[in-house]
Amino acid sequence: MNNMDKINVREAEECDLEQIITIGEGIFPYEYNPKTKEQSHIFFKGKLGKSLDKVYVAYRNDELLGFAIYSPEGLTATHKIFQIGIKKEFQGQGIGVILLKESMVQYVQNMKKLGLDVYAIYLTTSSDNPAGQNLYRKLGFVEVGRMNDTFIGKGNVEIVMTKFFDERKYPTGLWNEDKK
């Protein structure tokens, strides 16, 4: 890609909503379909402009190419990428790498400005999505577990992958005080 083809990443705005949903319809048919279009609008409008939940978009010139949705997990220092989507015709061209790299940096900076710690960011991906798994591994995510029969229905296996930002350890005895 030359400079004219530079991919940019920014926080999504309401004017991006239709394009985000259209991308979702093209790659996530179970979540985005004519029956759920109104729900999709409500969901994304609820995420846009919030201080904690963040939606980022990758674009070139005026064309939106993909999106990523982030949110913190309660009061922990663990955060989640709820969903990432790249237009089908642009998949496999490195746009997902650019979107995730740049949006993670922006998201972590935003959280730190708000005084929130970021220990880890996790996501789930279908076990039958090797391209997605490889993308996440390239960015430093590692498999930490699996979830069966979730999201789409029985037989679905989701791989939980996490990117760690520091090496903190779980404080043993947190829930079960040693009695001696």
C-alpha positions, -999 to 999 in steps of 0.1 A, spaced: 0 0 0 13 35 -8 5 66 13 -27 72 -8 -39 39 5 -31 45 42 -55 28 67 -65 50 95 -81 40 128 -103 63 150 -131 61 175 -164 55 157 -191 82 154 -228 80 149 -224 87 111 -205 53 109 -234 33 123 -249 21 90 -216 11 76 -207 -8 108 -240 -27 107 -236 -34 70 -202 -49 76 -217 -70 105 -245 -83 82 -219 -94 57 -197 -114 81 -219 -123 112 -252 -135 98 -264 -150 131 -260 -117 150 -268 -92 122 -298 -99 100 -331 -82 90 -348 -94 122 -321 -78 144 -314 -46 125 -332 -24 150 -315 -42 178 -281 -36 161 -289 2 159 -298 3 196 -267 -17 206 -242 4 187 -259 37 196 -255 26 232 -218 21 227 -209 53 208 -196 82 227 -194 63 260 -164 68 283 -158 31 289 -172 11 260 -154 20 227 -160 13 191 -131 19 167 -132 19 129 -106 13 102 -110 34 71 -92 44 39 -102 77 24 -140 78 31 -146 40 31 -151 22 63 -133 -11 62 -138 -26 96 -147 -21 133 -137 -33 168 -157 -31 200 -140 -29 234 -153 -28 269 -140 -32 305 -150 -62 325 -165 -47 356 -140 -32 380 -112 -55 371 -82 -46 350 -93 -71 324 -110 -58 292 -127 -74 263 -128 -71 226 -165 -79 220 -163 -81 183 -140 -73 154 -152 -73 118 -135 -65 85 -155 -62 52 -153 -96 34 -136 -82 3 -108 -67 24 -101 -97 47 -66 -112 45 -50 -78 35 -36 -69 69 -64 -45 78 -74 -65 109 -38 -63 121 -38 -25 116 -72 -21 132 -64 -42 163 -29 -28 168 -40 9 166 -73 5 184 -56 -14 213 -32 15 217 -60 40 216 -82 20 240 -54 14 266 -46 52 264 -82 61 269 -86 37 299 -55 50 315 -67 86 311 -98 76 330 -76 61 357 -84 25 348 -57 -2 347 -53 -26 318 -38 -60 328 -52 -79 299 -76 -78 269 -94 -110 259 -116 -121 231 -133 -152 218 -131 -167 184 -147 -197 169 -127 -229 168 -134 -231 131 -119 -197 124 -81 -204 119 -76 -172 101 -89 -152 131 -68 -173 155 -37 -167 135 -44 -129 134 -48 -128 172 -16 -148 177 4 -124 155 -7 -96 179 4 -114 210 -29 -131 221 -26 -166 236 -52 -193 241 -63 -195 277 -94 -216 275 -125 -228 256 -162 -223 259 -186 -249 246 -222 -244 233 -222 -206 237 -232 -177 216 -246 -194 184 -258 -227 198 -250 -263 207 -218 -276 190 -202 -241 189 -167 -240 205 -152 -206 212 -115 -202 219 -107 -176 246 -76 -157 237 -59 -131 259 -32 -105 254 -14 -97 287 1 -63 294 19 -72 326 29 -103 346 9 -97 378 0 -128 398 -33 -138 413 -33 -132 451 -37 -166 466 -60 -169 495 -82 -141 482 -114 -162 486 -104 -189 510 -85 -176 539 -61 -201 553 -72 -213 587 -44 -225 609 
